[in-house]
Amino acid sequence: MPVPMTHRKAVLLMVAVTLMWSIAGVVSRHFEAARGFEVTFWRSVFNALALLLLLGWLRGPATLAASLRGGGRTLWLSGLCWAVMYTAFMLALTLTTVANVLVTMSLTPLFTALMARLALGHRLAARTWGAIALAGAGIAWMYAREVSGSDPRHLLGTLVALGVPIAAAVNWTLIQHNRGGAQQDMMPAVLIGALLSAAAMLLPSLPFAATPRDLALLALLGAVQLAIPCLLAVSVARSLSAPEISLLGLLEVVFGVLWAWLGANEAPAASVIGGGLMVLLALAGNELLAMRARAD
């Protein structure tokens, strides 16, 4: 099995992962004809194709096929979690605002901390709880004026988006549990998730309406926004705790605001800037305190 990377490198890679994840919202606002289920279907298809190439290169076709055939319960449960995350996130973006989806996803650290506590018996450091609370408050401040449940469509989108933090909490806990003993290769689970998501969305997507421009954008999302960062996230999970991963994942919200500003002319309000600074402060404070604890 690969040797876990240093903590600092793992943190930097996780930041890069959130940067790639964060482009979905702004890119989805530039589709010409693709909507709803079709958007999710094509993104998952392109994700699966990219993953086949990447995993085939990293593991070799024979090893990858053997991993899929002999995958145990943990691998397939993780794959199901990835499928729920892929599907719920993109469907939610077609039902409600990017802000609503990102705010809902900000519940991931809390859900993950509670899941790790219940399933793995982890005792979380006070600094981690404090960072989760401060980051959550910052995100709430960022979007307090934008999140609305008055429109039934927005409410439905928010409920669909809840599937993302729930599935992510289960997934990070599964991956962390797998770190002990004889570790199973969890990267094929990302491919399983893409295939399950595409299969579930095929029939509801018909008839297809995506234009060539839509397909190009969806290919970008499938490869750059999903395949590459998700494989990196699984690799990083060998070196970071589940709550720490989900806490760093909050940067996706901050980066998402920046992409929307640069790519869709949505200038952030003062509350967005203030809340974003709170998130960054929470992440930086947690990392500095962790570094001090490891040095003692």
C-alpha atoms as one frame of an Amber mdcrd trajectory, in Angstrom:
protein
   0.000   0.000   0.000   1.179   3.560  -0.670   2.935   5.303   2.225   0.748
   8.118   3.668   1.944  11.602   2.691   2.997  14.256   5.164   0.236  16.152
   6.921   1.234  19.460   5.310   1.178  18.009   1.800  -2.179  16.358   2.492
  -3.660  19.688   3.617  -2.353  21.488   0.507  -3.730  18.769  -1.760  -7.106
  18.951  -0.049  -7.181  22.710  -0.666  -6.483  22.024  -4.358  -9.303  19.469
  -4.342 -11.787  22.033  -3.032 -10.637  24.514  -5.670 -11.471  22.030  -8.434
 -14.760  20.978  -6.811 -15.847  24.618  -6.577 -16.199  25.261 -10.324 -19.434
  23.272 -10.681 -21.793  26.103  -9.744 -20.477  28.722 -12.138 -20.039  26.256
 -15.022 -23.597  24.969 -14.594 -24.915  28.492 -15.195 -23.523  28.474 -18.754
 -25.397  25.474 -20.160 -27.459  26.196 -23.282 -30.044  23.407 -23.294 -29.061
  20.631 -20.855 -31.200  20.588 -17.728 -31.989  18.490 -14.659 -31.398  14.763
 -14.935 -29.498  15.082 -18.224 -26.894  17.361 -16.642 -26.274  14.802 -13.907
 -26.201  11.912 -16.412 -23.599  13.428 -18.758 -21.393  14.671 -15.923 -21.359
  11.173 -14.415 -20.663   9.593 -17.823 -17.677  11.844 -18.469 -16.560  11.288
 -14.893 -16.650   7.521 -15.396 -14.701   7.746 -18.667 -12.030   9.930 -17.082
 -11.808   7.609 -14.086 -11.403   4.554 -16.311  -8.437   6.212 -17.991  -6.885
   7.495 -14.764  -7.386   4.326 -12.734  -6.307   2.183 -15.664  -3.087   4.197
 -15.769  -2.565   4.203 -11.987  -3.554   0.612 -11.240  -3.381  -1.145 -14.595
  -6.458  -2.587 -16.361  -6.076  -6.059 -14.861  -5.655  -4.807 -11.285  -8.577
  -2.404 -11.666 -10.843  -5.140 -13.017  -9.824  -7.449 -10.171 -10.530  -4.719
  -7.613 -14.008  -4.163  -9.009 -14.822  -7.877  -9.193 -13.482  -8.651  -5.735
 -14.545  -5.442  -4.020 -15.987  -6.026  -0.598 -18.855  -4.370   1.202 -16.823
  -1.319   2.228 -15.796  -0.586  -1.365 -19.356  -0.820  -2.693 -20.835   1.171
   0.189 -18.296   3.894  -0.523 -19.223   3.718  -4.215 -22.890   4.158  -3.314
 -21.972   7.209  -1.215 -20.090   8.725  -4.140 -23.115   8.081  -6.383 -25.440
   9.879  -3.963 -23.023  12.810  -3.714 -22.647  13.123  -7.498 -26.370  12.873
  -8.141 -27.751  14.961  -5.295 -25.290  17.809  -5.824 -25.958  18.311  -9.532
 -29.716  17.810  -9.245 -29.826  20.349  -6.417 -27.987  22.906  -8.572 -30.720
  22.591 -11.203 -33.454  23.160  -8.608 -32.121  25.984  -6.458 -29.354  28.566
  -6.191 -25.660  27.795  -5.870 -25.766  29.540  -2.481 -28.500  27.242  -1.161
 -26.580  24.140  -2.245 -23.272  25.312  -0.786 -24.841  26.348   2.510 -26.432
  22.912   2.832 -23.104  21.246   2.035 -21.489  23.246   4.843 -23.184  20.827
   7.259 -20.659  18.160   6.196 -18.112  18.783   9.003 -20.773  18.535  11.702
 -22.313  15.393  10.194 -18.855  13.846   9.735 -17.764  14.667  13.279 -20.923
  13.106  14.674 -20.608  10.061  12.391 -16.964   9.529  13.377 -17.950   9.871
  17.025 -20.793   7.353  16.746 -19.200   4.846  14.368 -15.524   5.045  15.316
 -15.703   6.318  18.881 -13.484   9.303  18.109 -13.081  11.962  20.761 -12.829
  15.251  18.907 -10.447  17.931  20.113 -12.014  21.121  21.390 -10.203  23.044
  18.638 -11.959  20.951  15.979 -15.394  21.603  17.458 -14.537  25.288  17.734
 -13.347  25.456  14.127 -16.486  23.704  12.895 -18.675  26.146  14.812 -16.771
  29.216  13.616 -16.699  28.058   9.985 -20.404  27.206  10.082 -21.201  30.633
  11.496 -19.140  32.245   8.762 -20.982  30.395   6.022 -24.339  31.200   7.591
 -23.329  34.876   7.610 -22.208  34.660   3.978 -25.578  33.519   2.695 -28.063
  34.530   5.383 -29.819  36.959   3.031 -29.759  34.665   0.021 -31.018  31.352
   1.365 -34.757  31.128   0.918 -37.289  28.366   1.346 -40.320  30.393   0.247
 -40.323  28.876  -3.240 -41.201  25.143  -3.178 -38.577  24.536  -5.855 -35.878
  26.061  -3.635 -37.066  23.967  -0.698 -36.932  20.792  -2.813 -33.446  21.693
  -4.036 -32.244  22.229  -0.484 -33.695  18.888   0.630 -31.993  17.134  -2.305
 -28.727  18.878  -1.432 -28.922  17.386   2.076 -27.986  14.070   0.497 -24.481
  15.424  -0.134 -23.337  16.070   3.470 -25.036  12.907   4.728 -23.374  10.708
   2.093 -20.062  12.526   2.510 -20.083  11.953   6.277 -20.688   8.229   5.799
 -18.064   8.046   3.050 -15.238   9.796   4.926 -15.960   7.638   7.967 -15.826
   4.460   5.853 -12.544   5.533   4.267 -11.015   6.407   7.618 -12.162   3.099
   9.119 -10.391   1.389   6.227  -7.084   3.002   7.250  -6.494   0.408   9.951
  -5.095  -3.070   9.342  -4.994  -4.460   5.798  -6.104  -1.406   3.860  -8.354
  -1.913   0.868  -7.793   0.213  -2.230 -10.750   2.635  -2.126 -10.046   4.508
  -5.359 -12.217   2.175  -7.490 -15.181   3.248  -5.325 -15.062   6.628  -7.075
 -15.574   4.853 -10.420 -18.357   2.703  -8.974 -20.120   5.878  -7.843 -19.885
   7.438 -11.303 -21.279   4.311 -12.984 -24.156   3.995 -10.501 -25.042   7.680
 -10.894 -25.000   7.497 -14.701 -27.123   4.339 -14.702 -29.701   5.877 -12.369
 -29.980   9.060 -14.457 -30.126   7.486 -17.944 -33.866   6.918 -18.385 -34.985
  10.161 -16.682 -32.608  12.070 -18.995 -34.304  11.001 -22.237 -34.739  12.592
 -24.727 -31.328  14.273 -24.706 -31.178  18.004 -25.407 -27.550  18.927 -24.653
 -25.729  20.975 -27.293 -22.073  20.411 -28.239 -21.168  23.366 -25.983 -23.085
  21.762 -23.110 -21.277  18.457 -23.635 -17.899  20.202 -23.631 -18.717  21.924
 -20.338 -20.029  18.677 -18.855 -16.856  16.879 -19.953 -14.875  19.556 -18.122
 -16.950  18.967 -14.995 -16.685  15.183 -15.271 -12.893  15.180 -15.566 -11.582
  18.296 -13.798 -14.336  18.943 -11.269 -14.939  15.294 -10.328 -12.539  12.566
 -11.495  -9.210  14.181 -10.633 -10.158  15.820  -7.290 -12.137  12.812  -6.061
  -9.173  10.495  -6.602  -6.961  13.011  -4.814  -9.468  13.210  -1.951  -9.365
   9.435  -1.463  -5.563   9.574  -1.416  -5.572  12.457   1.073  -7.988  10.548
   3.330  -5.128   8.190   4.243  -3.349  11.064   5.986  -6.104  13.321   7.363
  -8.900  12.569   9.810 -12.505  12.488   8.562 -13.548  15.686  10.426 -10.413
  17.460   9.183 -11.147  16.534   5.565 -14.704  17.794   5.746 -13.579  20.963
   7.531 -11.077  21.757   4.790 -13.832  20.941   2.316 -15.628  24.094   3.469
 -13.171  26.030   1.316 -15.281  24.896  -1.633 -17.899  27.402  -0.495 -15.410
  30.270  -0.448 -13.906  29.310  -3.798 -17.399  28.884  -5.244 -18.140  32.530
  -4.430 -14.920  33.601  -6.147 -15.686  31.596  -9.300 -19.190  33.058  -9.443
 -17.702  36.551  -9.129 -15.129  36.019 -11.872 -17.197  33.815 -14.186 -20.765
  35.058 -13.764 -20.280  38.700 -12.676 -21.791  38.014  -9.231 -19.863  40.419
  -7.011 -19.857  39.188  -3.391 -21.608  41.303  -0.782 -19.912  42.501   2.390
 -21.499  39.593   4.296 -19.914  37.124   1.861 -16.474  38.664   2.327 -16.849
  38.728   6.124 -18.155  35.175   6.309 -15.413  33.925   4.003 -12.774  35.459
   6.259 -14.344  33.634   9.219 -14.080  30.323   7.351 -10.443  30.951   6.491
  -9.726  31.949  10.103 -11.328  28.737  11.370  -9.288  26.581   8.991  -6.013
  28.393   9.673  -6.567  28.345  13.436  -7.354  24.636  13.448  -4.224  23.824
  11.435  -1.951  26.001  13.582  -3.260  24.452  16.799  -2.868  20.971  15.291
   0.733  21.718  14.331   1.460  22.900  17.889  -0.166  19.770  19.364   1.956
  17.491  17.152   5.116  19.404  18.065   4.534  19.057  21.854
